[in-house]
C-alpha cells in the first residue's frame, strides 16, 4: 500500500481531534471532509499505479 501524503494524514488527525472535542458527534459535513481527505490519498495511489496498469493493456 502506498503511504498517505503528509497533508492527508494531518487532515485525518485534525478530523479525529475535532470529533473528540464534540464527544463523538459527527455531522454530514464531517463525513464529507473525511471523504475528501481519503479521496486525495486515493488519487495519489492511482497516479502511482496508472502507468503500470496502462502497460498491462
Backbone torsions as a table, in degrees:
resi	resn	phi	psi	omega
1	UNK	NA	144.0	-179.5
2	UNK	-80.6	133.1	178.4
3	UNK	-66.4	149.2	178.7
4	UNK	-72.3	149.2	175.5
5	UNK	-68.5	153.1	-176.0
6	UNK	-57.0	-43.3	-178.8
7	UNK	-66.7	-29.3	176.7
8	UNK	-70.6	-42.0	178.1
9	UNK	-63.1	-43.3	178.6
10	UNK	-62.7	-35.3	177.1
11	UNK	-64.4	-41.2	178.0
12	UNK	-66.8	-42.8	179.0
13	UNK	-61.2	-44.5	178.9
14	UNK	-62.1	-42.5	178.0
15	UNK	-58.4	-47.3	-178.5
16	UNK	-65.3	-40.0	178.6
17	UNK	-65.7	-44.2	178.6
18	UNK	-62.2	-40.8	-179.5
19	UNK	-65.8	-38.7	-179.9
20	UNK	-64.2	-37.2	-179.3
21	UNK	-68.7	-20.0	179.9
22	UNK	-103.5	22.3	178.5
23	UNK	56.7	35.3	174.8
24	UNK	82.6	4.0	177.7
25	UNK	-73.6	122.2	-176.5
26	UNK	-117.0	131.3	177.6
27	UNK	-98.6	169.6	175.9
28	UNK	-62.9	-36.2	176.4
29	UNK	-60.9	-37.4	177.3
30	UNK	-63.2	-44.3	-179.8
31	UNK	-63.9	-41.9	179.2
32	UNK	-63.4	-41.1	179.6
33	UNK	-63.8	-43.6	178.7
34	UNK	-65.2	-37.8	177.2
35	UNK	-61.7	-41.5	178.7
36	UNK	-63.3	-40.8	178.8
37	UNK	-63.4	-46.2	-177.8
38	UNK	-69.4	-33.5	176.7
39	UNK	-65.5	-37.5	176.6
40	UNK	-61.0	-39.2	177.9
41	UNK	-68.2	-39.2	179.8
42	UNK	-64.1	-35.7	176.9
43	UNK	-59.8	-41.8	-179.4
44	UNK	-65.7	-34.5	176.9
45	UNK	-65.7	-44.1	179.8
46	UNK	-62.8	-41.1	179.1
47	UNK	-64.2	-33.4	-179.9
48	UNK	-71.0	-43.7	-173.8
49	UNK	-92.3	-14.2	-176.8
50	UNK	-56.0	-45.7	-179.9
51	UNK	-60.1	-40.8	-178.9
52	UNK	-72.0	-31.8	177.4
53	UNK	-68.8	-37.4	179.0
54	UNK	-64.8	-35.4	-179.0
55	UNK	-67.5	-29.7	-179.3
56	UNK	-68.3	-28.4	-176.8
57	UNK	-105.6	NA	NA
